[in-house]
Structure formats: structure tokens, C-alpha cells
């Protein structure tokens, strides 16, 4: 399966988790308290990380695809300078742990 990925910076992780849980209709799949949250739905991989700098809150960090058949991790920039990532679910899980620490996991879609 291939899921569109979008990553945003947010001012408040807790307030954003509450808001996006309502918008997406499910709790996050993974949370690293005070740092990071990720929702993995059938079509979307949506992640947020806390950045309390008001100038950074709400800004796009990067976009891309989570692809079950991807080998490893790739990062490129498009013609507009936007960073795109492509990765497998296992690769993202490893990068979450390496970057933010151990995540509290919730069951995701089958």
C-alpha cells in the first residue's frame, strides 16, 4: 500500500493531537510525548512535531510517500524546493525512534 505523507511543525503537540484526532477520526498511531505524533490511515501518513517557535508553527516540514514496497529511505527536492521523502513503514518507525525516542503505539488500520 502507498500512503501520502505530510509532516507539519506545530506549536503545541497536545493541542494539535486533540485537533487532528478529531479531524482524522482516530487517535495517533504513535506518540513521543512532548515531541512527535503520527497518524497512519489507509490513505494517509500524517506526522507532527512540536516546534514552539511561533514563526515555525503550522509550516510544512516535508511531504512524500510511505510505501510498503519501498526499500529504505529516499529524500529529494522538487522544482519548488519542497522536500519529498519515500520510505517503508518499518523505516519510518526506526527513524521515529532514532530522532525522537520510543513512541507509545496505538493500533492502526489493518
Secondary structure, 3 states (H helix, E strand, C coil): CEEEEEEEEECCHHHHHHHHHHHHCCCCCEEECCCEEEEECCCEEEEEEECCCCCCCCCEEEEEEEECCCCCEEEEECCCCCEEEEECHHHHHHHHHHHHCCCEECCCCC
